[in-house]
Amino acid sequence: MRNIGIMAHIDAGKTTTTERILFYTGKSHRIGEVDDGEATMDWMVQEQNRGITITSAATTCFWNNMQINIIDTPGHVDFTAEVERSLRVLDGAIAIFCAVGGVEPQSETVWHQADRYHVPRIAYINKMDRIGANFLAAVEELKQKLGANPVVLQLPIGRESGFEGVIDLIKMKEIRWDPDTAGLTMNYTPVAAERIDMAEEWHEKLIDHVSSFSDEVTQLFLDGKEIPEEVINNVLRAETIQRSIVPVFTGASLRNIGVQPLLDGILKYLPEPHELPPIIGHHAKTEKEVPVELAAGGPPLGLVFKIQSDREAGSFSYIRMYSGTIRKGSIVYNINKRCRERVTRILRMHSHRAEHIDSISAGDIAVAVGLKNAQTGDTVGSEAFQILLERMVFPEPVISVAVEPKTLSDMDKLKKVLNILEHEDPTFFVKEDKDTGQIIISGMGELHLDVLVTRIIDDYNVSANVGKPQVTYRESITKTITHREKFHKVIAGKENSAEIMLKVEPLPRGTGTRFTVDMKRSDVPDNCIQAVRRGVTGSFTSGILFGYPAYDIGVILLDAVYNPNTGTEFAFEAAGAHGFDNSCRLASPVLLEPIMKLDVMVPKEYVGDVLSRLTAKGGVIINLESKATIEHVHAEASLVNMFGYSTALRSMTQGRGTFSMEFSHFAKKEDSKTR
């Protein structure tokens, strides 16, 4: 079995490659094209209309009698949570790169996410048939930008319109695909005379790479003996699993070239679940680290990595099992929620279609139906073996819109739909403004919110008005202040009093907020100190002047005066809240706005217009990177100035420019343009 993901920058060809994999493994009988809106894995109406992947779709296929569970992840930065939760449960990944664009911005993001979860990878350089394709430049970028150690296993034969096949550097054969059979027929021929020198040079580089990890290969090479393919593949497999190398394949998926060797590479080089070290969990009560061995006969333990709502069946919980077996009809224990739930059905998913199975065992991925309380990141298992698998951490949303139903009768329906979407997507937040009564929804970017709003209106048939996007600001302070706060109130004839001294100080950008205690006296009960903590930390979310969350502020409790007759937890909590508010108002509070990291890909002839427009919007150009046919602009700009930029970029570049934008940091609002 292999649990693999396909990850890349937007438009590198993830879904196109997945469609070929499904076709060649016999899972689908025809190839669905993204451009026609018929891709199997892009099953949502919006995915077909927009031509992008929004949700990570899961499917299972078989190649050479080996089960491969595939997750096709989105490439757009707004859906980074989908990628994050998929990588968490994968044993290996295919990183797809465009032969023209090389290592693009989102490629770097997902690569580093995969590093964090220790996922072994193989690389596939796609689109060798496009104008400007440069295989060796893309391989060099793997080294320079990602710090990877690429090992080239194939060389392209020709490029652009002349791309016709690949040279297999292990077998030392040329491979061509028959276009009349949609690439099903592969023809192997000896390496042509005009390419033999280049092939031998790269074959030697491959052997040199392999010999640096194997004494056996080194000895065979020094003795002048032929090195068996099996020996080379065994070393490549071991080092790929150790993440010390990245095998590199190439092809053009749209022209059905290069996919079958990639499938062989999945089996040859990516690990089976049992080949990876045990996953480390934490005991739910003692919080001690516990290694979880992959064993079908062990106690059941699985991670819910995705929730998908189905109108008829309810909630689909995608589960990766790490230990034991869960059978349909059995009771499982949600360790995070501390509740029992019944698994009514277990499904093997093929995109949005399902096949019923009886059980799911360690190492496998499937969908459990019936878990009403489960959320992304929850661990399910048994009460006797309460081990929490690592929770996933997602970035905070930076953009919000107000949404309201057109009629009062739609209010309950809207709230129900928002609850479903919030349950599905951990980067989607819903809150009700206490002052205006408005419902505010927040997400990762304009596209993310646009997709969610479209789902609310079209998929769930809720008539709603949607406001213009609003930036999510933060508040902070610029001075260090020490402030003494006294609280005294008589409630129902009982006196409540507390006196505390707080010190508030600005912290470096990106630190977050924190509360610490640095008191010399010890006569104050711990429950009162904890009450101050609750008061202060509860105030972090309500801000200072404008009601935006507080950010990068350190609060230190220096002193507290406790009267055993009137000192209550209520009084100390209130003193903490008032003390934080009053001291921050004295500490020169400032408004912070989100600054975004921009990556713009633009044809060379339009780069001047793009740079001048970015500068006019208050953007700061960090650097300019030239590639074969395009310029890659790295810039920073405040989010508020970037609304509607995708439309402006399309009109400036006749639809040929693309950009991605992700949160970088918060900066003082009036200073953001001069950064």
N, C-alpha and C positions, 0 to 999 in steps of 0.2 A: 504494500500500500504506500502511496505517496500523498501527502497533503501539501499542495503547492498553491501559490498565488501568482498572479500576473500583475506586475506593477510597472508604472512608467509615467512620464509626462503626458499631458493631454495631446492627442493626435499622433502618438508614436506607433499606434497600431495594436494596442492590447486586445480589443474586442475582435478585430479582424483576425488576429493570430488565434484567438480562442475558437472562433468559428471554424477555422481550418482544422484545429485539433479535434473538435467534435465531429467534423466530417470524416477525417482520416481514421478516427477510432470507431466509426460506425454509429456514433450516438445520434447524429442527424443525417438525413439522407440527401440534403442539399446544403449548399453554403449560403448562409444569410449574410447580406452586406449591410454595413453600417449606413452607407450613403443612401440605400434604398429604404432605410427604416425597417429592415427585416432581420436584424441580427438577433439570434436566439437569446443571447445573454442580456441584451438591452430590451427587456420585456415591458418596462413601463412606457405608457404612451408618450410621456415627456421625453424619455430617452430616445425614442424613435423620432420624435419631432425635432429635437435639438441636435441629434447625432452625437450625443455624449453619454458616457456612463455616469449614473447618479448613485445607484446603490450597488453594493458588492453582491453579485449574483454567484450562487454556488451550483456546481454540477459535478456529476461523477461519470467517468468514462473508463474504458479498459484498453490497454495497449500491451500486446504480448502477454496476455493473461495477468496483467498487473492492474490493480485498481488505482485510479488517480482521481483524487478529490481536488477540483480546481475552483479557486475563487478569483473572479475577474473584478479587479478593484477600479474605482474611478481615478481619473488622472487630474481632475480639476482641484485646485488647492482648497476651494470652498467645501469639498467633501473629504477633507483629510481624515475626519473621524472614521469614515468607512474603511479607509486604508489602514488606520491605526488598529482598529479592532480585528481586522482580518489578519494582519501580520502577527498579532499576539498569539494566534492559534495555529500558525503555519509551521511546517517543518522545513520548507524550502521555498524558493521563489525564482521566477524567471523575471529578470529586469530587462525590459525592452527599451532600446534606444533607437532614435531615428538617425539614419546614416547621414542626413543633411544637418540636422540640428545638434547631433551629438548628445552630450550630457546637458539637458535643459533644467531649468530651475526646479520644477516639481520632481524631476528624476533625483536631484540631490536630496530633496526633503524626504522622499520615500526610502531612499538608500540609507539615510541616517536613522530613520525609524526602524528599518530592518536591522541595522547595527545594534540598536537598543534592545531588540528582542532576540539577538544572536541567530538570525536566520541565514543559513547557507544559500548562496545564489549562483545561478548561471546567467550569463548575459547573452542577449540576442540582438544583433544590430540589423534592424529592419529597414525597409524602403531603399534597398540598394538600386532600385530601378528609377529613383527620382533624380531630377536635375540637381547637381551639386552634391551627390552622394560621395562620401569619402570614408571608406572603411577604416583605414589606418589612423586618420585624424580622430575618429570616434573612439578607437582603442586607446589612443594617447590621452584623450580626455578622461577616460576611466581612471587612468593613473593620476593625472594632474588634479582633477576636480574631486574625485571620490577617494583618492588614496588607496585604490584597489590594486590587486596584483593580477592583471588579466593574462590568461594563457590562451593564445589563439589556436583553435582546433580546426578552423576552416578559413580559407581565403576565397574571396569572390572572384568569379571568372567574368571580367568586364565590369562595367558600371553604367548607371543611367540607362538609356534605351538599349545599350549593348550588353546589359547584365543577362547572363544565360545560365548560370549555375554556380557550383562551389567546388573547391578542391578540399577533399578530406585529408588533413595532414597526418592522421594516424594510419589510415589505410593507404595513403598516397594514391588516391583515385579521384577522377573528376566525376561529379554527379550532376545530371541534368534531369529536369522534370518534363514529362510529356504534357503540353497544354491541351491536347485533345481529350485527355482523361482527367482534366482538372487537377493535374499533378499527382494522380494516384500511381502512375507508372514512373519509376525512377530508373535511369540508365547510368550504369557505372562504366567508365572508360579509363584507360591509362592516362596519366598527365601528359598533355601535349608538349612537344619539344620546346616550343617558345615559352612555356611556363615552367619547365622542369627546374631551372636554376632557382627561380623564386620559391618554388614549392620546397625544394631541398633545403634552402636557407631557413625557411620558417619551420620545417620539420626538425632541423637541428636545434633551433631556438626552443621548440616544444620539448625535445629530449633533454636539453640543458635545464629547462625549468623543472622537469620531472626528476632528473638525476639529483637536483639540489635537495630533494626530499627523500631519496631512496638510494641506499648503498648498493642494492641489487642492480638497479638500472645503471648506476655509475660503473660497477664492475663489468657488466655486459658491454657497455659502451667502450670502456678501456680495452677490453679483450677483442673488440672489433666484431662482436657477435650481434645478430639481429635481435632486437628487443621485442618480445611478443606483445601483441595488442592488449592481451588480458592484463599483463603486468603494468603497462602504461595506464590502462583504465582503472586498475585497482589503486594506483598511487594518486591519480587525479581525483578519484572518489573520496579517498581518505582525507586529502588536503582540502577538497571543497567542503566536506562536512566540518573540518576544523576551521573553515573560513580563512585559510591562508592563501587560497587562490580563487579566481573566478574564471571558469571555462567560457570561451567566447565563440558563439555561433553566428552565422549571418544568413540573410535571405531577403525575400520580398514576398511577404504573406499575401498581399493582394493578387500577385501573379502566381500564387500557389508554389512558390519556390522556398525550400529550406525548412519546412515544418516537421517532416518525419524525422530527420536527424535530431531536431530539437526534442521531439518526444523520446527518442532513444536516449538523449542526454539526460532527460528527467530521471529515467530508470537507472542509467549508469552512474550518475554523479550526485543526485540529490538523495537525502537520507530517508530510510524507513523510520517510522516513529520510534522503534526500539533502539535505533542507532544513536539517538541523541541522549545527552545526560539527563538524569531525572529532573523534573521540574521542581523548583523550590516553592513550597507553600508555607503558610503561617498558621499555627494552631489558633483556633478561634478564641480560646480562653487564655492561654498563656502567652500567645503571640510569638512563641519560639519557632525558628525555622524548621521545617520538616520536609525532607526529600520525598517526592512522590514517584514511586517506581511504576513504569508502564506495565501493567499486568491485567489481563482480562479476568483473572480469577480473584483480583484484589477487591477492596471495598470500593463502591462506585464513587467517582469524583469527576466532575466535568465543569467546564466554564461556558457560561452563556455569553457569546460574543456578538450577538446581533438579535434584535427583536423586529419582527415584521408583522403588521396587523393584517388579518384576512377577514373580510366582512362576514364570511360564513363560518369559518373554523375558529375565529378569535385570534389569539396571539400565537405566532410561530416563534419558538425559541431555538435559535441555531446554537447547537452545543458541540464543543470539542471535548471528547472524553479522554481523560488522562489516566484513569484507573478504573477497573471493574467494568460492569455491564449494567445498563438500564434497559428493562423490558417494557413493552407497552402494557398499560394497565397497572403498573407498579407505582408505589408511593415513593417519592423522593423528598429529601429535606433541603430546603433552600437555606444554606448556612448564613448568608448575609441577612436575610429577612427573618430567620429563625421561625420558619413555618413549614408544614408539610403540604405537599401538593401531589396530585395524581397525574401521571403521564397517560393521557387517553390514547394517543397514537404516536407512532414514530415514522417519520417520512424521510426518504432519500430524495433530495431535491435535484431537479434538472431545470435550472433557471427558475421559472415560476410554476413549472409543472412538478408533480410529486408522485413518488412510488412508495407504497406502504411496505414497511419492513417490521420485523418482530422485535428487534433489539438493536442497541448501539453499544459497541465495546471499545475498550481502551485503544486509542490511536485513531479512532474514526471520527467523522464529522457528519451530523445528521440534524434533523429538526424534531423537537419534541412539541407536541400539541397538548394544551391543558394547563400549562404553568401560568396562572393568571397574575401572580405577583412578581415574576422574574423580570429583571432589568439587565441591560448591558453591563457586564462585569461581575454578575452574581455567580457564586459557586454553588452547584447542586451536588448532593451526594447522600450520605446517611448520617443519622444522629450519632452513630457510634464512631464516626471518623470525620470530625469537624475540622477540616483543613481549608483555610481560605487561600485560593489562588490569587495572584497579584491583581489588584484592581487597576483598571485602565485610567489614565489621566488624559483629559482632553483640553485643548486650549479654550480660553474664554471667548464668547462672542463679542464683536466690536460694533455691530450695526443692528439697528432696531427699526421696526415700523409699528404704527398703531393699526389695529384691525378691529372693526366693529360690525355686527350684523345689520343688514338693511332693515330688518323688522325685529321687534321684541321676541316674536315667536321663534326666531332663529338663534337666540342667545344660548339656550341650553345645548342646541345642536352644535354651535360653534365651540363652546367650551368642551364638549365631549370629543370633538375632532382634534382640538388643540391638545387635549390630554393624551389622545392616541399618538399623535405626532411627537409629543415630548417624551412619551414612553419609548418610542422607536429610536429617536435621535438624541444622543447625549450632548450634542452641541446646539440644540434648539431649546430656548428658554422662554417661558411664558410668565408674565406677572401682570397684576392689575394695579394701575396707578391709583393710590389711595385718594389723591386730591381730585382727579378728573374722572375717575371711574373707567378710564380707557384700558383696553387690553393691549399690552405691549409685547410683541414677539421679537426675539433677538436671535441672530445667527452669525455665521462665519463670513458672509459677504453678500453682495447684491444678488448674485446668481443663486446662492443657497436660499435666501429669503424668497426670491422670485419663484423658485421651484416649489417651495413649501406653500406659498400663497396660491399658486396654480393648483396644487393638490387639494387645498381646502375648498376652492371654488369649483374645480372641474371634477375631481375624483370623488369628493364627498358631497357635492351639490349644496354647498352652503352659500347663500347670497350674502356677500360681505363687502364693505368699503375698506380700502386699504390706503393708509396715509403715505406720505413720502418717506424715504429712508432717513433715519436720524442716527447720528453718531452717538455711541456710548462713551461718554466722557468719564474721567476720574477726578477726584480731588486729593490734594496733598498739601503739605506745609513747607515753608522755607526757613523757619527759625526754630531754635530749641527753646522751649518754655517750661518752667516749673510752676505749677499752679496748685493751690490748696483749695479743696472743695468741701463745703459743709452742707449736710442735708439734715433737715429736721421737719417732720410732719406728724400731726396727730390724726390717726385714723381709727374710728370707732372707739374713741377714748383712750387709745394706746399710743404712747410716744414711740416714734421711730427716728433714730438719729445715727449719723455716721459722719466721720471726718477722714478724709484721705488726702495724700499729696501725690500728684502725678507729674511725671516729666514726659513731655512729648518731643520727639526729635525727627527731622527728616532723614530718611534712609536712601541709599543709592537707588537709582531707577531700576525697576525690575525685581526689587527685593521682596515686595509685598508688605503686609502689615504683621506686626507681632506684639505680643504683650508679655512682659517679664516682671518678676518681683525681685526687688533689691531692698529689703527692709532689715533694719538693725533690731527692732523690738520683736519679741516673740509672744506677746500676750494677746495677740489677735487670733481668734479661732480660724482654723483653715476654711471652714464653710463660708466665713465672711470674705476671706481673700478670694475664694472661688466665685463669690457673688460679684465682687468688683470685676473679676475677669469676664464674667458673663455680661456685665453692664458695658464694659469697654468693647469687647469683641462684637457684641450685638449692635453697637453703634457704628462699627466699621462700614456696614452696608448702607447706612442712611446718610453718610457724607457729613459735610461741614456747613457749607452755605447753600448749595444748590440741590442737595439730595442725591448726588452721584456717589458711588462707593468710594471710600477712602483708600488711598494707595501709597505705598512706600512710607509708612509712618511707624515709628517705634514708640511704644508706650511703656513706661517703667513705673511701677508702684513703689514709691520711696518710703511712704509712711502711712500709718492708719491709726486712728484713735478709736478704741472700743470701750463702750460703756455697757457693762453686763446687764444693766436695767433697761436700757432703751436701744441697744445695738441689735438690729435685726438684719437678716439676709436681704430683705426687701430694701432697707435703707442703704446698705452697702452697694447693692446692684444699681440703685437709682443714683447714688453718689458717683459710681463708675461711669454711668452713661452721661450724667451732667458734666462731670469733671472732664471727660474726653472732649465733649462738645465745646465747653467754655475755654479750655486750654488751647484747642486747635484754632479757635477764632482769634486768639491772641498771637498765634504763631505764623502770621502772614500767609493765610491759605491761598492756594492757586488752583486754577482749573487746568487739568492735563487732557490732551487730546491724543487719539491713536495715530501714530506715524506708521505708514505701511511700506513694506519692501516691495518694489516694483521690478518686474522683469518683462521687458518689451522686446519681442522679436519682430523685426521690420526689414523689408527689402531695402537694399542700400540706397536706391533712388529716393526713398521717402524719409530717410533718417533725419535730414535737416528740419523738415516740418514737424516731425515727432519730437525732436529735442526742444524746439522753440515752444511748442504747445505745452510740453511738460514743465519747462521753466516758467511759462506764463501762469501755470496752475500752482506755482510755489514749490515745485519739485526740485530736488537737488540731485544732479547727475553724479553717481558714484564712479562709474567707469563705463567704457564702451568696448565691447569685445567683437572683433571682426571674424566672420565665418565665410564660407565659400560664396554664398549668395545673399546672406542676411547679416544684419548688425544686431547684436544682443546688447540692449541698453539696461544697465543696472542703475536704479534710482530709488530715492525715498521721497514720499510726499504725504501730506496729512490726508486722512481718509475723507474728510469733508470736501476736499477739493477734487476728489477722484470720482464722485458720483457721475454716472453717465459717460465715463471715459471710454468704455468699450465701443459705444456708438460713434464717438468722435474719432477713435482710432480707425474704425472700419471705413469711415468716410474719407479720412486722410490718406489711407493706403489702398483704396479700392478693394477693401475686404481682405487684403493679404497680410495685414499685421495682426499679431496675437499678443496678449499680455496675461500675466498672472500676478496676483497681488496677495501678500500675506502680512499679518501683523508683525511689526518689528519691535516697537517700544512706545511708551507714552512720553510726551514732551509737553512742557509748559505752553499753553495755547498761544500766547502772543509771540513766543520764541520760535514756534514751529516752522515759520517761513524762512527764518534766517539760519536754520540748522544746516 
